[in-house]
């Protein structure tokens, strides 16, 4: 599908957050493949409570600017807003709801498939949820996990180098 023809591990190793995009439109088949990756993502108890708003209209993208106040963000050809109905998500016996976990899995699937398709994306979490809901007419009971600007990268980034070593984060058999 993509120019990179990556395997999953290579995609994980080489994916970077992209904050500069060209004006080239994203092909419909690539967008649909990215959205299909979200649809196929697992959710606890298979509750499938995630929804996604795909924004490509320039006027509507501009309406998102007050929610995140970063010009680069609304310059992307597409922004996907990942949403969830927390009341429909599975919860552990202690009451901890899995809506954020399930939504995060779907977002990561989309970002990796976008990378495979030679597209850039960035996980944006620092936004005013109520302003996004207002701009996109998202129901009150729905929660947002991320906004993902998506497009062809206008910047190149090298490999990730600032990660802790395995020895610092892995524990075998016990902590």
mmCIF file of the C-alpha atoms, coordinates in Angstrom:
data_MODEL
# 
_entry.id   MODEL 
# 
loop_
_atom_site.group_PDB 
_atom_site.id 
_atom_site.type_symbol 
_atom_site.label_atom_id 
_atom_site.label_alt_id 
_atom_site.label_comp_id 
_atom_site.label_asym_id 
_atom_site.label_entity_id 
_atom_site.label_seq_id 
_atom_site.pdbx_PDB_ins_code 
_atom_site.Cartn_x 
_atom_site.Cartn_y 
_atom_site.Cartn_z 
_atom_site.occupancy 
_atom_site.B_iso_or_equiv 
_atom_site.pdbx_formal_charge 
_atom_site.auth_seq_id 
_atom_site.auth_comp_id 
_atom_site.auth_asym_id 
_atom_site.auth_atom_id 
_atom_site.pdbx_PDB_model_num 
ATOM 1   C CA . UNK A 1 1   ? 0.000   0.000   0.000  1.00 0.00 ? 1   UNK A CA 1 
ATOM 2   C CA . UNK A 1 2   ? 2.571   2.588   1.059  1.00 0.00 ? 2   UNK A CA 1 
ATOM 3   C CA . UNK A 1 3   ? 5.847   3.587   -0.488 1.00 0.00 ? 3   UNK A CA 1 
ATOM 4   C CA . UNK A 1 4   ? 7.686   2.373   2.591  1.00 0.00 ? 4   UNK A CA 1 
ATOM 5   C CA . UNK A 1 5   ? 6.323   -1.204  2.558  1.00 0.00 ? 5   UNK A CA 1 
ATOM 6   C CA . UNK A 1 6   ? 7.122   -1.457  6.263  1.00 0.00 ? 6   UNK A CA 1 
ATOM 7   C CA . UNK A 1 7   ? 6.656   -4.346  8.587  1.00 0.00 ? 7   UNK A CA 1 
ATOM 8   C CA . UNK A 1 8   ? 4.997   -3.530  11.893 1.00 0.00 ? 8   UNK A CA 1 
ATOM 9   C CA . UNK A 1 9   ? 8.206   -3.313  13.929 1.00 0.00 ? 9   UNK A CA 1 
ATOM 10  C CA . UNK A 1 10  ? 9.845   -1.025  11.360 1.00 0.00 ? 10  UNK A CA 1 
ATOM 11  C CA . UNK A 1 11  ? 6.759   1.191   11.411 1.00 0.00 ? 11  UNK A CA 1 
ATOM 12  C CA . UNK A 1 12  ? 6.941   1.413   15.214 1.00 0.00 ? 12  UNK A CA 1 
ATOM 13  C CA . UNK A 1 13  ? 10.674  2.221   15.059 1.00 0.00 ? 13  UNK A CA 1 
ATOM 14  C CA . UNK A 1 14  ? 10.468  4.867   12.350 1.00 0.00 ? 14  UNK A CA 1 
ATOM 15  C CA . UNK A 1 15  ? 7.143   6.620   12.987 1.00 0.00 ? 15  UNK A CA 1 
ATOM 16  C CA . UNK A 1 16  ? 7.577   10.215  14.165 1.00 0.00 ? 16  UNK A CA 1 
ATOM 17  C CA . UNK A 1 17  ? 5.178   13.008  15.097 1.00 0.00 ? 17  UNK A CA 1 
ATOM 18  C CA . UNK A 1 18  ? 4.802   15.252  12.049 1.00 0.00 ? 18  UNK A CA 1 
ATOM 19  C CA . UNK A 1 19  ? 3.806   18.885  12.478 1.00 0.00 ? 19  UNK A CA 1 
ATOM 20  C CA . UNK A 1 20  ? 4.367   20.229  8.950  1.00 0.00 ? 20  UNK A CA 1 
ATOM 21  C CA . UNK A 1 21  ? 2.326   19.084  5.969  1.00 0.00 ? 21  UNK A CA 1 
ATOM 22  C CA . UNK A 1 22  ? 2.297   19.695  2.237  1.00 0.00 ? 22  UNK A CA 1 
ATOM 23  C CA . UNK A 1 23  ? -0.848  20.844  0.444  1.00 0.00 ? 23  UNK A CA 1 
ATOM 24  C CA . UNK A 1 24  ? -1.153  17.505  -1.365 1.00 0.00 ? 24  UNK A CA 1 
ATOM 25  C CA . UNK A 1 25  ? -4.567  15.985  -0.617 1.00 0.00 ? 25  UNK A CA 1 
ATOM 26  C CA . UNK A 1 26  ? -4.786  12.585  1.041  1.00 0.00 ? 26  UNK A CA 1 
ATOM 27  C CA . UNK A 1 27  ? -6.154  9.991   -1.352 1.00 0.00 ? 27  UNK A CA 1 
ATOM 28  C CA . UNK A 1 28  ? -9.543  8.573   -0.392 1.00 0.00 ? 28  UNK A CA 1 
ATOM 29  C CA . UNK A 1 29  ? -8.268  4.974   -0.482 1.00 0.00 ? 29  UNK A CA 1 
ATOM 30  C CA . UNK A 1 30  ? -5.469  5.821   1.974  1.00 0.00 ? 30  UNK A CA 1 
ATOM 31  C CA . UNK A 1 31  ? -7.897  7.584   4.306  1.00 0.00 ? 31  UNK A CA 1 
ATOM 32  C CA . UNK A 1 32  ? -10.304 4.659   4.183  1.00 0.00 ? 32  UNK A CA 1 
ATOM 33  C CA . UNK A 1 33  ? -7.491  2.227   4.979  1.00 0.00 ? 33  UNK A CA 1 
ATOM 34  C CA . UNK A 1 34  ? -6.519  4.337   8.007  1.00 0.00 ? 34  UNK A CA 1 
ATOM 35  C CA . UNK A 1 35  ? -10.129 4.453   9.193  1.00 0.00 ? 35  UNK A CA 1 
ATOM 36  C CA . UNK A 1 36  ? -10.452 0.705   8.620  1.00 0.00 ? 36  UNK A CA 1 
ATOM 37  C CA . UNK A 1 37  ? -7.434  0.213   10.922 1.00 0.00 ? 37  UNK A CA 1 
ATOM 38  C CA . UNK A 1 38  ? -9.375  2.054   13.630 1.00 0.00 ? 38  UNK A CA 1 
ATOM 39  C CA . UNK A 1 39  ? -12.519 0.018   12.991 1.00 0.00 ? 39  UNK A CA 1 
ATOM 40  C CA . UNK A 1 40  ? -10.591 -3.243  13.255 1.00 0.00 ? 40  UNK A CA 1 
ATOM 41  C CA . UNK A 1 41  ? -8.875  -2.295  16.501 1.00 0.00 ? 41  UNK A CA 1 
ATOM 42  C CA . UNK A 1 42  ? -9.731  -4.372  19.547 1.00 0.00 ? 42  UNK A CA 1 
ATOM 43  C CA . UNK A 1 43  ? -11.849 -3.042  22.389 1.00 0.00 ? 43  UNK A CA 1 
ATOM 44  C CA . UNK A 1 44  ? -12.414 -4.592  25.793 1.00 0.00 ? 44  UNK A CA 1 
ATOM 45  C CA . UNK A 1 45  ? -15.375 -6.967  25.660 1.00 0.00 ? 45  UNK A CA 1 
ATOM 46  C CA . UNK A 1 46  ? -15.642 -6.003  21.962 1.00 0.00 ? 46  UNK A CA 1 
ATOM 47  C CA . UNK A 1 47  ? -17.839 -3.044  22.961 1.00 0.00 ? 47  UNK A CA 1 
ATOM 48  C CA . UNK A 1 48  ? -16.761 -0.956  19.930 1.00 0.00 ? 48  UNK A CA 1 
ATOM 49  C CA . UNK A 1 49  ? -17.637 2.393   21.531 1.00 0.00 ? 49  UNK A CA 1 
ATOM 50  C CA . UNK A 1 50  ? -15.173 4.526   19.539 1.00 0.00 ? 50  UNK A CA 1 
ATOM 51  C CA . UNK A 1 51  ? -16.261 6.999   16.871 1.00 0.00 ? 51  UNK A CA 1 
ATOM 52  C CA . UNK A 1 52  ? -14.170 9.213   14.596 1.00 0.00 ? 52  UNK A CA 1 
ATOM 53  C CA . UNK A 1 53  ? -14.877 12.616  13.089 1.00 0.00 ? 53  UNK A CA 1 
ATOM 54  C CA . UNK A 1 54  ? -12.918 13.226  9.872  1.00 0.00 ? 54  UNK A CA 1 
ATOM 55  C CA . UNK A 1 55  ? -12.479 16.949  9.248  1.00 0.00 ? 55  UNK A CA 1 
ATOM 56  C CA . UNK A 1 56  ? -11.201 18.133  5.869  1.00 0.00 ? 56  UNK A CA 1 
ATOM 57  C CA . UNK A 1 57  ? -13.312 21.239  5.215  1.00 0.00 ? 57  UNK A CA 1 
ATOM 58  C CA . UNK A 1 58  ? -11.021 24.270  5.653  1.00 0.00 ? 58  UNK A CA 1 
ATOM 59  C CA . UNK A 1 59  ? -13.686 26.361  7.374  1.00 0.00 ? 59  UNK A CA 1 
ATOM 60  C CA . UNK A 1 60  ? -14.358 23.620  9.920  1.00 0.00 ? 60  UNK A CA 1 
ATOM 61  C CA . UNK A 1 61  ? -10.612 23.059  10.449 1.00 0.00 ? 61  UNK A CA 1 
ATOM 62  C CA . UNK A 1 62  ? -10.338 26.769  11.276 1.00 0.00 ? 62  UNK A CA 1 
ATOM 63  C CA . UNK A 1 63  ? -13.133 26.342  13.850 1.00 0.00 ? 63  UNK A CA 1 
ATOM 64  C CA . UNK A 1 64  ? -10.837 23.897  15.670 1.00 0.00 ? 64  UNK A CA 1 
ATOM 65  C CA . UNK A 1 65  ? -8.092  26.508  16.104 1.00 0.00 ? 65  UNK A CA 1 
ATOM 66  C CA . UNK A 1 66  ? -9.489  27.975  19.376 1.00 0.00 ? 66  UNK A CA 1 
ATOM 67  C CA . UNK A 1 67  ? -9.389  24.470  20.898 1.00 0.00 ? 67  UNK A CA 1 
ATOM 68  C CA . UNK A 1 68  ? -5.656  23.973  20.303 1.00 0.00 ? 68  UNK A CA 1 
ATOM 69  C CA . UNK A 1 69  ? -4.267  27.382  19.221 1.00 0.00 ? 69  UNK A CA 1 
ATOM 70  C CA . UNK A 1 70  ? -1.461  26.030  17.014 1.00 0.00 ? 70  UNK A CA 1 
ATOM 71  C CA . UNK A 1 71  ? -1.391  27.154  13.372 1.00 0.00 ? 71  UNK A CA 1 
ATOM 72  C CA . UNK A 1 72  ? 0.429   24.031  12.122 1.00 0.00 ? 72  UNK A CA 1 
ATOM 73  C CA . UNK A 1 73  ? -2.437  21.891  13.333 1.00 0.00 ? 73  UNK A CA 1 
ATOM 74  C CA . UNK A 1 74  ? -5.114  23.389  11.087 1.00 0.00 ? 74  UNK A CA 1 
ATOM 75  C CA . UNK A 1 75  ? -2.729  23.394  8.092  1.00 0.00 ? 75  UNK A CA 1 
ATOM 76  C CA . UNK A 1 76  ? -3.010  19.603  7.842  1.00 0.00 ? 76  UNK A CA 1 
ATOM 77  C CA . UNK A 1 77  ? -5.344  18.483  5.035  1.00 0.00 ? 77  UNK A CA 1 
ATOM 78  C CA . UNK A 1 78  ? -7.275  16.279  7.471  1.00 0.00 ? 78  UNK A CA 1 
ATOM 79  C CA . UNK A 1 79  ? -7.802  16.126  11.225 1.00 0.00 ? 79  UNK A CA 1 
ATOM 80  C CA . UNK A 1 80  ? -9.334  12.985  12.696 1.00 0.00 ? 80  UNK A CA 1 
ATOM 81  C CA . UNK A 1 81  ? -10.980 13.411  16.089 1.00 0.00 ? 81  UNK A CA 1 
ATOM 82  C CA . UNK A 1 82  ? -11.080 10.175  18.095 1.00 0.00 ? 82  UNK A CA 1 
ATOM 83  C CA . UNK A 1 83  ? -14.154 9.976   20.317 1.00 0.00 ? 83  UNK A CA 1 
ATOM 84  C CA . UNK A 1 84  ? -15.738 7.512   22.707 1.00 0.00 ? 84  UNK A CA 1 
ATOM 85  C CA . UNK A 1 85  ? -18.940 6.802   24.559 1.00 0.00 ? 85  UNK A CA 1 
ATOM 86  C CA . UNK A 1 86  ? -17.449 5.995   27.997 1.00 0.00 ? 86  UNK A CA 1 
ATOM 87  C CA . UNK A 1 87  ? -20.823 4.689   29.199 1.00 0.00 ? 87  UNK A CA 1 
ATOM 88  C CA . UNK A 1 88  ? -20.629 1.968   26.525 1.00 0.00 ? 88  UNK A CA 1 
ATOM 89  C CA . UNK A 1 89  ? -17.046 0.920   27.330 1.00 0.00 ? 89  UNK A CA 1 
ATOM 90  C CA . UNK A 1 90  ? -16.173 -2.112  29.408 1.00 0.00 ? 90  UNK A CA 1 
ATOM 91  C CA . UNK A 1 91  ? -15.117 -1.557  33.032 1.00 0.00 ? 91  UNK A CA 1 
ATOM 92  C CA . UNK A 1 92  ? -13.009 -3.678  35.347 1.00 0.00 ? 92  UNK A CA 1 
ATOM 93  C CA . UNK A 1 93  ? -14.445 -5.010  38.620 1.00 0.00 ? 93  UNK A CA 1 
ATOM 94  C CA . UNK A 1 94  ? -12.925 -2.004  40.426 1.00 0.00 ? 94  UNK A CA 1 
ATOM 95  C CA . UNK A 1 95  ? -14.889 0.340   38.127 1.00 0.00 ? 95  UNK A CA 1 
ATOM 96  C CA . UNK A 1 96  ? -11.946 1.480   35.994 1.00 0.00 ? 96  UNK A CA 1 
ATOM 97  C CA . UNK A 1 97  ? -13.369 2.141   32.528 1.00 0.00 ? 97  UNK A CA 1 
ATOM 98  C CA . UNK A 1 98  ? -11.380 1.106   29.464 1.00 0.00 ? 98  UNK A CA 1 
ATOM 99  C CA . UNK A 1 99  ? -12.643 3.849   27.115 1.00 0.00 ? 99  UNK A CA 1 
ATOM 100 C CA . UNK A 1 100 ? -9.258  5.589   27.043 1.00 0.00 ? 100 UNK A CA 1 
ATOM 101 C CA . UNK A 1 101 ? -7.333  2.365   26.473 1.00 0.00 ? 101 UNK A CA 1 
ATOM 102 C CA . UNK A 1 102 ? -9.594  1.201   23.653 1.00 0.00 ? 102 UNK A CA 1 
ATOM 103 C CA . UNK A 1 103 ? -9.496  4.633   22.029 1.00 0.00 ? 103 UNK A CA 1 
ATOM 104 C CA . UNK A 1 104 ? -5.708  4.795   22.309 1.00 0.00 ? 104 UNK A CA 1 
ATOM 105 C CA . UNK A 1 105 ? -5.356  1.435   20.552 1.00 0.00 ? 105 UNK A CA 1 
ATOM 106 C CA . UNK A 1 106 ? -7.498  2.693   17.663 1.00 0.00 ? 106 UNK A CA 1 
ATOM 107 C CA . UNK A 1 107 ? -5.492  5.928   17.397 1.00 0.00 ? 107 UNK A CA 1 
ATOM 108 C CA . UNK A 1 108 ? -2.161  4.082   17.362 1.00 0.00 ? 108 UNK A CA 1 
ATOM 109 C CA . UNK A 1 109 ? -3.480  1.726   14.666 1.00 0.00 ? 109 UNK A CA 1 
ATOM 110 C CA . UNK A 1 110 ? -4.418  4.745   12.541 1.00 0.00 ? 110 UNK A CA 1 
ATOM 111 C CA . UNK A 1 111 ? -1.071  6.468   13.050 1.00 0.00 ? 111 UNK A CA 1 
ATOM 112 C CA . UNK A 1 112 ? 0.923   3.345   12.130 1.00 0.00 ? 112 UNK A CA 1 
ATOM 113 C CA . UNK A 1 113 ? -1.163  2.682   9.015  1.00 0.00 ? 113 UNK A CA 1 
ATOM 114 C CA . UNK A 1 114 ? -0.787  6.353   8.036  1.00 0.00 ? 114 UNK A CA 1 
ATOM 115 C CA . UNK A 1 115 ? 2.988   5.987   8.356  1.00 0.00 ? 115 UNK A CA 1 
ATOM 116 C CA . UNK A 1 116 ? 2.908   2.842   6.241  1.00 0.00 ? 116 UNK A CA 1 
ATOM 117 C CA . UNK A 1 117 ? 1.066   4.881   3.573  1.00 0.00 ? 117 UNK A CA 1 
ATOM 118 C CA . UNK A 1 118 ? 3.828   7.565   3.590  1.00 0.00 ? 118 UNK A CA 1 
ATOM 119 C CA . UNK A 1 119 ? 1.593   9.984   5.471  1.00 0.00 ? 119 UNK A CA 1 
ATOM 120 C CA . UNK A 1 120 ? 2.496   11.961  8.539  1.00 0.00 ? 120 UNK A CA 1 
ATOM 121 C CA . UNK A 1 121 ? 0.383   12.251  11.664 1.00 0.00 ? 121 UNK A CA 1 
ATOM 122 C CA . UNK A 1 122 ? 0.655   13.558  15.197 1.00 0.00 ? 122 UNK A CA 1 
ATOM 123 C CA . UNK A 1 123 ? -1.166  12.548  18.351 1.00 0.00 ? 123 UNK A CA 1 
ATOM 124 C CA . UNK A 1 124 ? -2.608  15.782  19.808 1.00 0.00 ? 124 UNK A CA 1 
ATOM 125 C CA . UNK A 1 125 ? -4.006  15.602  23.331 1.00 0.00 ? 125 UNK A CA 1 
ATOM 126 C CA . UNK A 1 126 ? -3.517  19.153  24.667 1.00 0.00 ? 126 UNK A CA 1 
ATOM 127 C CA . UNK A 1 127 ? -6.818  20.625  23.517 1.00 0.00 ? 127 UNK A CA 1 
ATOM 128 C CA . UNK A 1 128 ? -9.949  22.128  25.037 1.00 0.00 ? 128 UNK A CA 1 
ATOM 129 C CA . UNK A 1 129 ? -12.445 19.283  24.739 1.00 0.00 ? 129 UNK A CA 1 
ATOM 130 C CA . UNK A 1 130 ? -15.514 21.506  25.066 1.00 0.00 ? 130 UNK A CA 1 
ATOM 131 C CA . UNK A 1 131 ? -14.359 23.804  22.252 1.00 0.00 ? 131 UNK A CA 1 
ATOM 132 C CA . UNK A 1 132 ? -13.812 20.811  19.961 1.00 0.00 ? 132 UNK A CA 1 
ATOM 133 C CA . UNK A 1 133 ? -17.243 19.433  20.838 1.00 0.00 ? 133 UNK A CA 1 
ATOM 134 C CA . UNK A 1 134 ? -18.820 22.791  20.091 1.00 0.00 ? 134 UNK A CA 1 
ATOM 135 C CA . UNK A 1 135 ? -16.971 23.210  16.776 1.00 0.00 ? 135 UNK A CA 1 
ATOM 136 C CA . UNK A 1 136 ? -17.903 19.705  15.569 1.00 0.00 ? 136 UNK A CA 1 
ATOM 137 C CA . UNK A 1 137 ? -21.333 19.317  17.245 1.00 0.00 ? 137 UNK A CA 1 
ATOM 138 C CA . UNK A 1 138 ? -20.177 16.282  19.207 1.00 0.00 ? 138 UNK A CA 1 
ATOM 139 C CA . UNK A 1 139 ? -22.757 15.040  21.761 1.00 0.00 ? 139 UNK A CA 1 
ATOM 140 C CA . UNK A 1 140 ? -22.212 15.987  25.398 1.00 0.00 ? 140 UNK A CA 1 
ATOM 141 C CA . UNK A 1 141 ? -21.899 12.360  26.620 1.00 0.00 ? 141 UNK A CA 1 
ATOM 142 C CA . UNK A 1 142 ? -19.085 11.645  24.146 1.00 0.00 ? 142 UNK A CA 1 
ATOM 143 C CA . UNK A 1 143 ? -15.477 12.083  25.278 1.00 0.00 ? 143 UNK A CA 1 
ATOM 144 C CA . UNK A 1 144 ? -12.433 12.884  23.154 1.00 0.00 ? 144 UNK A CA 1 
ATOM 145 C CA . UNK A 1 145 ? -9.104  11.073  23.409 1.00 0.00 ? 145 UNK A CA 1 
ATOM 146 C CA . UNK A 1 146 ? -7.091  12.719  20.634 1.00 0.00 ? 146 UNK A CA 1 
ATOM 147 C CA . UNK A 1 147 ? -7.035  14.801  17.502 1.00 0.00 ? 147 UNK A CA 1 
ATOM 148 C CA . UNK A 1 148 ? -4.819  13.487  14.726 1.00 0.00 ? 148 UNK A CA 1 
ATOM 149 C CA . UNK A 1 149 ? -3.683  15.876  11.996 1.00 0.00 ? 149 UNK A CA 1 
ATOM 150 C CA . UNK A 1 150 ? -2.935  13.852  8.873  1.00 0.00 ? 150 UNK A CA 1 
ATOM 151 C CA . UNK A 1 151 ? -1.216  14.601  5.581  1.00 0.00 ? 151 UNK A CA 1 
ATOM 152 C CA . UNK A 1 152 ? 1.916   14.292  3.497  1.00 0.00 ? 152 UNK A CA 1 
ATOM 153 C CA . UNK A 1 153 ? 4.947   15.351  5.570  1.00 0.00 ? 153 UNK A CA 1 
ATOM 154 C CA . UNK A 1 154 ? 6.696   18.611  4.711  1.00 0.00 ? 154 UNK A CA 1 
ATOM 155 C CA . UNK A 1 155 ? 9.480   17.716  7.148  1.00 0.00 ? 155 UNK A CA 1 
ATOM 156 C CA . UNK A 1 156 ? 11.850  14.810  7.615  1.00 0.00 ? 156 UNK A CA 1 
ATOM 157 C CA . UNK A 1 157 ? 12.797  13.520  11.027 1.00 0.00 ? 157 UNK A CA 1 
ATOM 158 C CA . UNK A 1 158 ? 15.466  11.060  12.025 1.00 0.00 ? 158 UNK A CA 1 
ATOM 159 C CA . UNK A 1 159 ? 15.002  8.035   14.230 1.00 0.00 ? 159 UNK A CA 1 
ATOM 160 C CA . UNK A 1 160 ? 13.819  8.323   17.818 1.00 0.00 ? 160 UNK A CA 1 
ATOM 161 C CA . UNK A 1 161 ? 16.851  8.438   20.111 1.00 0.00 ? 161 UNK A CA 1 
ATOM 162 C CA . UNK A 1 162 ? 15.481  9.601   23.471 1.00 0.00 ? 162 UNK A CA 1 
ATOM 163 C CA . UNK A 1 163 ? 13.990  6.363   24.806 1.00 0.00 ? 163 UNK A CA 1 
ATOM 164 C CA . UNK A 1 164 ? 15.064  4.580   27.965 1.00 0.00 ? 164 UNK A CA 1 
ATOM 165 C CA . UNK A 1 165 ? 16.904  1.291   27.575 1.00 0.00 ? 165 UNK A CA 1 
ATOM 166 C CA . UNK A 1 166 ? 15.099  -2.019  28.092 1.00 0.00 ? 166 UNK A CA 1 
ATOM 167 C CA . UNK A 1 167 ? 17.113  -2.559  31.298 1.00 0.00 ? 167 UNK A CA 1 
ATOM 168 C CA . UNK A 1 168 ? 15.514  0.585   32.748 1.00 0.00 ? 168 UNK A CA 1 
ATOM 169 C CA . UNK A 1 169 ? 11.902  -0.427  32.097 1.00 0.00 ? 169 UNK A CA 1 
ATOM 170 C CA . UNK A 1 170 ? 11.614  -4.227  31.959 1.00 0.00 ? 170 UNK A CA 1 
ATOM 171 C CA . UNK A 1 171 ? 11.091  -6.481  34.985 1.00 0.00 ? 171 UNK A CA 1 
ATOM 172 C CA . UNK A 1 172 ? 11.097  -10.265 34.648 1.00 0.00 ? 172 UNK A CA 1 
ATOM 173 C CA . UNK A 1 173 ? 8.901   -12.387 36.895 1.00 0.00 ? 173 UNK A CA 1 
ATOM 174 C CA . UNK A 1 174 ? 8.655   -9.664  39.565 1.00 0.00 ? 174 UNK A CA 1 
ATOM 175 C CA . UNK A 1 175 ? 9.294   -5.956  39.974 1.00 0.00 ? 175 UNK A CA 1 
# 
